[in-house]
Amino acid sequence: MTEKARKILGRVFGYPGFIGQQEAVIKHTVAGGDSLVLMPTGGGKSLCYQIPAIVRDGMGVVVSPLIALMRDQVEGLRQTGVRAACLNSSLSYREVRETEAAIAAGRLDLLYIAPERLLGERTLALLSRTRLALFAIDEAHCVSQWGHDFRPEYLQLSALPELFPDVPRIALTATADEPTRREIVDRLSLRDAPHYVSGFDRPNIRYQVVPKNNARAQLRRFLEGHRGDAGIVYCLSRRKVDETAAWLQEIGVDALPYHAGLDGATRQRHQDRFVRKDGVVIVATIAFGMGIDKPDVRFVAHLDLPKSIEAYYQETGRAGRDGEAADAWMVYGLQEVVTMRGMVEKSEAGEARKRLEVRKLDAMLGYCELATCRRRSLLAYFSETLSGDCGNCDNCLTPVAVWDATEAAQKAMSCVSRTGQRFGAAYLTDVLRGRDTERVRRFGHDELPTFGVGADLDAYQWRSVFRQLVARGLLSVEIEKYGSIRLTDASRPILRGEAEVHMRMDVRPVAARRKRKPREAPPPPDPATWDEVLWEALRERRTKLAQAQSVPPYVIFHDSTLREMVARRPRTREDFAGLTGVGETKLRRYADDFLAVITAHPASQRPHEFGP
């Protein structure tokens, strides 16, 4: 069975060998075993159920939460010659009947379906008469009621082992901390199933968090290093999404909004354009992203704070699925802390849920305020250890100093207390710095002992102090009282001199007139044979082929395969078959098209030996 799986890997999918724990998972599933699989985005999860579904007798059923994911996966599989289809609400009545007929006749290798449709009477009746190879439960973290992406319909999947006791089940996710894993195992009855954990590290993603100081100007400077790249910009509110997308369009960025307030046709149109076109930037709420299989997203930017480390990991994980360099960039300020804490406090959830959300938010805030390697902290949250610093996050590339902020914290807390715990950070900063304003005089705070005691720090530094104190819970913000800052129980030891406070020393923002140095592009596979003109010609041919079939370009070939064409210059179909990602079906469909482009290119006429 293992040998058959290897042959399918090469013949159908065009890959020379398995990576990580793929082979172990596939062998176990082909043998009929249940399993829980945790692999990072881009780590090859899909092959873990696609290949067993082809090897085993019958049809594999893939439970997927989003129509977009189903459609992309089905299109990609059909390109490789795999008989795949989906059942979802986007299909016409005729298409549904055709798919059901294909299921009944045993003409499908894989069926993608939403959980609520899978467990409908009509579908269960159809599947009960069908030989099934396996059930694959994708995005399995959706079953967790305590998770960031809970979907109630996933709870119904607990019925599968009773309804289909002899059909193996494989649950897969890229995002699950220890409590979430336990809940997946419990709710999906996978207690005796082995866990295959491949790690959460995405070494090609560069993590960066910057203190917010005119977010639009900061985003504009960041985007200067990503001209022409596809990317995602996340915002918390629909209004901010619309305003940010419109502003980006004004400054020449091909940007589109995406959120639940748009009608379904508009969302679908914007998503299709993002997936099928090069260089489109989507500005979105968290409603966008899960199930998007676009491999060449070069950046994910957050203009607002995610509500948990899990959400942050999943959202940033949509960048760089092709393994090439990508950026995860976020601006973060005191207002984000206030807003997110306010959302938790106003939530109608029970007290236990609120306590959990506070802990998750605290972990997210702690990540933002790190002065050490971000990747080590991120992986530690998922119980994974990195042996050394990553060298590919802002704190590793530009080490941040840590300073003893105990005295500054005491001054800030004293000012909060003496002004009656009624004012926000901007006003408190004016008092601390001794600014002679009409408002300060009106309240008589120019007579306080704390007036002017913080003149040694500027406004930027005091904003940093207040933000870090609130983030750590050493001060709190009253949402209902216009953002007034108050002392907490944790403030007392600091004021009494019984505890110290150490803070990161924020790097000052680059002046707006200075241009951000563009990130260096990754070197081509073989600089001696790289040819930009041929690269663009191959991309153009791929785009035309994709448009003719109404599929995303990466479904034809990933960029990595095109780069290999440039570097190796295949001349024959046999040469072409040796490229990564070229299986038998793609060889038959596309070899002549791409070989014609390579042959017609002048540089291809010079002697060049095809080889690795």
ZAMARGU-4260 file (C-alpha; in steps of 0.2 Angstrom, whole numbers, plus 5000, padded with zeros to 4 digits):
<rodrens>
0) 5000/5000/5000 | 5014/5012/5004 | 5022/5009/4987 | 5006/5012/4979 | 5004/5029/4988
5) 5022/5034/4983 | 5017/5030/4965 | 5001/5041/4966 | 5012/5055/4974 | 5023/5056/4959
10) 5011/5050/4945 | 4996/5061/4950 | 5003/5075/4960 | 5020/5076/4953 | 5030/5076/4969
15) 5046/5066/4971 | 5044/5061/4989 | 5034/5064/5005 | 5039/5077/5018 | 5038/5077/5037
20) 5025/5065/5044 | 5015/5063/5028 | 5020/5045/5024 | 5016/5040/5042 | 4999/5048/5042
25) 4995/5041/5024 | 5000/5023/5029 | 4990/5023/5045 | 4974/5030/5036 | 4976/5018/5021
30) 4976/5004/5034 | 4960/5010/5041 | 4965/5020/5056 | 4958/5036/5064 | 4970/5050/5067
35) 4972/5068/5072 | 4984/5078/5061 | 4992/5095/5066 | 5002/5102/5052 | 5006/5121/5048
40) 4998/5129/5033 | 5007/5124/5018 | 5014/5109/5026 | 5005/5096/5015 | 4989/5092/5025
45) 4978/5089/5010 | 4989/5075/5003 | 4986/5066/5020 | 4968/5062/5015 | 4968/5064/4996
50) 4981/5050/4993 | 4972/5037/5005 | 4955/5042/4997 | 4963/5037/4980 | 4972/5021/4986
55) 4957/5014/4997 | 4942/5007/4989 | 4927/5019/4988 | 4925/5038/4989 | 4933/5050/5002
60) 4922/5062/5010 | 4930/5079/5015 | 4921/5090/5028 | 4925/5108/5024 | 4918/5123/5032
65) 4918/5135/5017 | 4912/5135/5000 | 4928/5144/4994 | 4939/5130/5001 | 4929/5116/4993
70) 4929/5125/4976 | 4948/5128/4976 | 4952/5110/4981 | 4940/5103/4968 | 4947/5113/4954
75) 4965/5109/4959 | 4961/5090/4960 | 4953/5090/4943 | 4968/5098/4936 | 4978/5083/4942
80) 4966/5070/4935 | 4957/5066/4952 | 4939/5063/4951 | 4933/5076/4963 | 4916/5086/4966
85) 4908/5096/4980 | 4890/5098/4987 | 4886/5115/4993 | 4873/5129/4992 | 4882/5137/4977
90) 4877/5123/4965 | 4862/5123/4954 | 4848/5110/4956 | 4855/5101/4940 | 4873/5102/4947
95) 4867/5094/4963 | 4858/5080/4954 | 4874/5077/4943 | 4885/5075/4958 | 4873/5064/4967
100) 4872/5053/4952 | 4891/5052/4951 | 4892/5047/4969 | 4879/5033/4967 | 4888/5027/4951
105) 4905/5026/4961 | 4913/5039/4949 | 4921/5050/4962 | 4937/5049/4972 | 4933/5063/4983
110) 4918/5073/4988 | 4919/5090/4998 | 4904/5094/5008 | 4899/5106/5023 | 4895/5097/5039
115) 4877/5102/5040 | 4874/5095/5022 | 4883/5079/5026 | 4872/5075/5040 | 4856/5079/5031
120) 4844/5065/5028 | 4845/5065/5009 | 4865/5064/5010 | 4865/5051/5023 | 4854/5040/5014
125) 4865/5042/4998 | 4881/5039/5008 | 4874/5023/5016 | 4872/5015/4999 | 4890/5021/4994
130) 4907/5013/4997 | 4917/5025/5008 | 4936/5026/5009 | 4937/5039/5023 | 4930/5054/5031
135) 4942/5069/5032 | 4937/5083/5044 | 4946/5098/5039 | 4948/5114/5050 | 4945/5102/5064
140) 4947/5116/5077 | 4930/5122/5072 | 4923/5109/5084 | 4930/5118/5099 | 4917/5128/5109
145) 4932/5137/5117 | 4941/5141/5101 | 4942/5156/5090 | 4933/5149/5076 | 4919/5138/5083
150) 4905/5132/5072 | 4891/5123/5080 | 4887/5112/5065 | 4904/5103/5068 | 4898/5096/5084
155) 4886/5085/5074 | 4901/5076/5067 | 4902/5066/5083 | 4888/5055/5075 | 4900/5049/5061
160) 4908/5034/5071 | 4890/5028/5075 | 4883/5030/5058 | 4899/5023/5049 | 4908/5013/5061
165) 4920/5005/5048 | 4925/5021/5039 | 4942/5029/5046 | 4941/5047/5051 | 4956/5059/5050
170) 4954/5076/5058 | 4966/5090/5052 | 4970/5107/5058 | 4984/5120/5057 | 4979/5129/5073
175) 4976/5121/5089 | 4984/5123/5106 | 4983/5109/5119 | 4966/5113/5126 | 4959/5114/5109
180) 4967/5097/5104 | 4959/5089/5119 | 4942/5096/5114 | 4944/5089/5096 | 4948/5072/5102
185) 4934/5072/5115 | 4920/5079/5103 | 4925/5069/5088 | 4928/5052/5098 | 4946/5051/5093
190) 4952/5046/5110 | 4962/5030/5104 | 4968/5039/5088 | 4987/5043/5086 | 4991/5062/5085
195) 5003/5067/5071 | 5010/5084/5076 | 5022/5091/5063 | 5025/5108/5072 | 5019/5125/5070
200) 5034/5134/5063 | 5033/5144/5047 | 5051/5150/5045 | 5048/5159/5029 | 5036/5172/5038
205) 5044/5187/5046 | 5035/5193/5061 | 5034/5212/5065 | 5024/5222/5077 | 5026/5241/5078
210) 5019/5254/5090 | 5004/5263/5081 | 5009/5281/5076 | 4998/5286/5061 | 4993/5269/5055
215) 4989/5274/5037 | 5006/5282/5035 | 5014/5266/5043 | 5005/5255/5031 | 5009/5265/5016
220) 5028/5264/5020 | 5026/5245/5023 | 5017/5243/5006 | 5032/5251/4997 | 5041/5235/5000
225) 5027/5225/4993 | 5022/5234/4976 | 5013/5222/4965 | 5011/5209/4978 | 4996/5200/4984
230) 4991/5203/5002 | 4978/5204/5015 | 4975/5219/5027 | 4964/5215/5042 | 4953/5227/5051
235) 4941/5225/5066 | 4926/5234/5059 | 4917/5234/5042 | 4917/5253/5042 | 4936/5253/5044
240) 4938/5240/5030 | 4928/5250/5018 | 4937/5266/5022 | 4954/5258/5021 | 4951/5249/5005
245) 4945/5266/4997 | 4960/5275/5004 | 4972/5261/4996 | 4963/5263/4980 | 4966/5282/4980
250) 4985/5279/4983 | 4986/5267/4968 | 4984/5250/4977 | 4973/5237/4968 | 4963/5235/4984
255) 4945/5227/4987 | 4935/5226/5003 | 4928/5210/5010 | 4916/5208/5025 | 4900/5200/5030
260) 4890/5216/5027 | 4893/5215/5008 | 4880/5205/4998 | 4885/5187/4993 | 4888/5191/4975
265) 4900/5206/4979 | 4910/5195/4992 | 4912/5181/4979 | 4917/5193/4965 | 4930/5201/4976
270) 4937/5184/4982 | 4938/5177/4965 | 4947/5192/4959 | 4960/5191/4973 | 4962/5172/4970
275) 4963/5173/4951 | 4973/5189/4948 | 4990/5194/4953 | 4994/5209/4965 | 4977/5211/4972
280) 4976/5217/4990 | 4960/5212/5001 | 4955/5223/5015 | 4945/5212/5027 | 4937/5208/5043
285) 4941/5190/5050 | 4926/5184/5039 | 4939/5182/5026 | 4953/5170/5024 | 4949/5152/5031
290) 4949/5140/5016 | 4958/5152/5004 | 4972/5142/4996 | 4981/5156/4987 | 4999/5151/4989
295) 5008/5168/4984 | 5001/5180/4997 | 5016/5190/5001 | 5010/5199/5017 | 4997/5199/5030
300) 4995/5216/5039 | 4984/5219/5054 | 4978/5237/5057 | 4969/5230/5073 | 4974/5218/5086
305) 4968/5200/5084 | 4958/5193/5099 | 4970/5178/5102 | 4986/5170/5098 | 4977/5157/5088
310) 4968/5169/5078 | 4984/5179/5074 | 4993/5163/5070 | 4979/5157/5058 | 4977/5174/5050
315) 4996/5177/5047 | 4997/5159/5041 | 4988/5164/5025 | 5005/5172/5019 | 5018/5163/5011
320) 5010/5146/5008 | 5022/5143/4994 | 5036/5143/5006 | 5044/5159/4999 | 5047/5174/5010
325) 5032/5183/5017 | 5028/5197/5030 | 5016/5197/5045 | 5016/5215/5050 | 5005/5223/5063
330) 5002/5240/5071 | 4997/5241/5089 | 4993/5254/5101 | 4984/5258/5118 | 4967/5260/5109
335) 4968/5242/5103 | 4970/5237/5121 | 4955/5247/5126 | 4944/5241/5112 | 4948/5223/5114
340) 4946/5223/5133 | 4930/5232/5131 | 4923/5219/5119 | 4927/5205/5132 | 4919/5215/5146
345) 4903/5219/5136 | 4902/5201/5129 | 4886/5192/5134 | 4896/5176/5137 | 4896/5167/5153
350) 4909/5171/5166 | 4920/5155/5162 | 4920/5160/5144 | 4925/5178/5148 | 4939/5172/5159
355) 4946/5162/5145 | 4944/5176/5133 | 4954/5188/5145 | 4968/5175/5146 | 4969/5173/5127
360) 4969/5192/5125 | 4982/5194/5139 | 4993/5181/5129 | 4991/5191/5113 | 4995/5208/5122
365) 5011/5199/5130 | 5016/5194/5112 | 5015/5212/5106 | 5025/5219/5120 | 5039/5206/5119
370) 5057/5212/5118 | 5064/5194/5114 | 5061/5182/5099 | 5043/5183/5093 | 5044/5166/5085
375) 5050/5157/5100 | 5035/5164/5110 | 5023/5160/5097 | 5028/5142/5096 | 5029/5141/5115
380) 5010/5145/5115 | 5007/5129/5105 | 5019/5119/5117 | 5033/5119/5104 | 5051/5123/5108
385) 5063/5132/5096 | 5081/5129/5100 | 5087/5146/5097 | 5081/5163/5091 | 5074/5163/5074
390) 5083/5178/5066 | 5068/5182/5056 | 5057/5193/5067 | 5059/5212/5071 | 5066/5209/5088
395) 5079/5197/5081 | 5084/5208/5066 | 5083/5224/5076 | 5086/5220/5095 | 5075/5230/5107
400) 5082/5237/5123 | 5074/5234/5139 | 5074/5248/5152 | 5069/5249/5171 | 5053/5259/5170
405) 5049/5257/5188 | 5050/5276/5192 | 5041/5280/5176 | 5027/5268/5181 | 5026/5275/5199
410) 5024/5293/5191 | 5011/5287/5179 | 5001/5278/5193 | 5003/5293/5205 | 4996/5305/5192
415) 4982/5293/5188 | 4978/5293/5207 | 4980/5312/5210 | 4969/5317/5195 | 4955/5306/5202
420) 4956/5291/5190 | 4945/5301/5178 | 4956/5305/5163 | 4964/5296/5148 | 4982/5294/5143
425) 4984/5309/5132 | 4978/5321/5146 | 4989/5312/5159 | 5004/5314/5148 | 5001/5333/5147
430) 5001/5334/5166 | 5016/5323/5168 | 5026/5333/5155 | 5020/5350/5163 | 5011/5356/5148
435) 5002/5373/5152 | 4986/5370/5143 | 4969/5378/5147 | 4961/5361/5152 | 4975/5357/5164
440) 4973/5374/5172 | 4954/5372/5173 | 4955/5357/5183 | 4969/5364/5194 | 4981/5350/5190
445) 4995/5362/5186 | 4996/5363/5206 | 4998/5345/5208 | 5015/5337/5214 | 5015/5326/5198
450) 5013/5341/5187 | 5029/5341/5176 | 5038/5326/5185 | 5038/5317/5169 | 5047/5331/5158
455) 5062/5319/5155 | 5051/5308/5143 | 5042/5314/5128 | 5024/5311/5123 | 5029/5296/5112
460) 5038/5288/5127 | 5023/5291/5139 | 5011/5283/5126 | 5022/5268/5126 | 5023/5268/5146
465) 5004/5269/5147 | 5001/5256/5134 | 5013/5243/5142 | 5005/5246/5159 | 4988/5243/5153
470) 4993/5228/5143 | 5000/5220/5158 | 4985/5224/5169 | 4995/5236/5180 | 4982/5250/5175
475) 4965/5248/5168 | 4954/5258/5156 | 4935/5262/5160 | 4926/5259/5143 | 4910/5267/5150
480) 4919/5282/5156 | 4927/5289/5140 | 4943/5279/5142 | 4948/5285/5159 | 4963/5276/5166
485) 4961/5268/5183 | 4973/5259/5196 | 4971/5241/5198 | 4975/5229/5213 | 4992/5226/5204
490) 4996/5244/5204 | 4999/5244/5223 | 5015/5235/5224 | 5023/5246/5211 | 5017/5262/5220
495) 5024/5255/5237 | 5041/5251/5229 | 5038/5232/5232 | 5040/5227/5214 | 5050/5233/5198
500) 5043/5236/5181 | 5054/5233/5165 | 5048/5238/5148 | 5053/5237/5130 | 5060/5253/5123
505) 5050/5256/5108 | 5060/5260/5092 | 5055/5277/5086 | 5045/5278/5070 | 5053/5282/5054
510) 5050/5300/5048 | 5036/5300/5035 | 5047/5307/5022 | 5059/5293/5022 | 5056/5278/5012
515) 5055/5261/5019 | 5069/5250/5012 | 5061/5237/5001 | 5063/5219/5007 | 5076/5210/4996
520) 5068/5198/4984 | 5072/5179/4987 | 5086/5174/4975 | 5081/5164/4960 | 5084/5145/4961
525) 5100/5146/4950 | 5106/5164/4947 | 5117/5158/4933 | 5102/5153/4923 | 5089/5165/4929
530) 5080/5175/4915 | 5066/5188/4920 | 5059/5189/4902 | 5056/5170/4901 | 5049/5170/4919
535) 5036/5184/4914 | 5032/5174/4897 | 5028/5158/4907 | 5017/5168/4919 | 5008/5176/4905
540) 5005/5158/4897 | 4999/5152/4914 | 4987/5166/4916 | 4979/5163/4899 | 4977/5145/4902
545) 4969/5149/4919 | 4957/5162/4911 | 4952/5150/4898 | 4946/5137/4911 | 4940/5150/4924
550) 4952/5143/4937 | 4966/5152/4948 | 4983/5153/4940 | 4991/5143/4954 | 4979/5128/4950
555) 4989/5126/4933 | 5006/5127/4941 | 5013/5135/4957 | 5027/5149/4955 | 5039/5136/4961
560) 5036/5125/4946 | 5038/5140/4934 | 5054/5145/4943 | 5060/5127/4940 | 5056/5129/4921
565) 5067/5145/4920 | 5081/5137/4929 | 5081/5120/4920 | 5074/5124/4903 | 5066/5107/4899
570) 5066/5104/4880 | 5056/5087/4879 | 5041/5080/4887 | 5052/5068/4897 | 5062/5083/4903
575) 5045/5092/4908 | 5039/5076/4917 | 5054/5078/4929 | 5048/5095/4936 | 5041/5096/4953
580) 5022/5097/4953 | 5020/5089/4935 | 5010/5073/4936 | 5003/5063/4921 | 4988/5073/4918
585) 4997/5090/4919 | 5010/5083/4908 | 4997/5078/4895 | 4988/5095/4897 | 5001/5108/4898
590) 5019/5101/4892 | 5017/5107/4874 | 5011/5125/4879 | 5025/5128/4891 | 5038/5119/4881
595) 5033/5131/4866 | 5036/5146/4877 | 5053/5140/4882 | 5059/5135/4865 | 5053/5151/4857
600) 5063/5161/4870 | 5080/5166/4862 | 5090/5162/4878 | 5084/5144/4877 | 5093/5142/4860
605) 5110/5141/4869 | 5117/5124/4874 | 5110/5120/4891 | 5110/5103/4899 | 5093/5098/4908
610) 5096/5092/4925 | 5094/5096/4943
</rodrens>
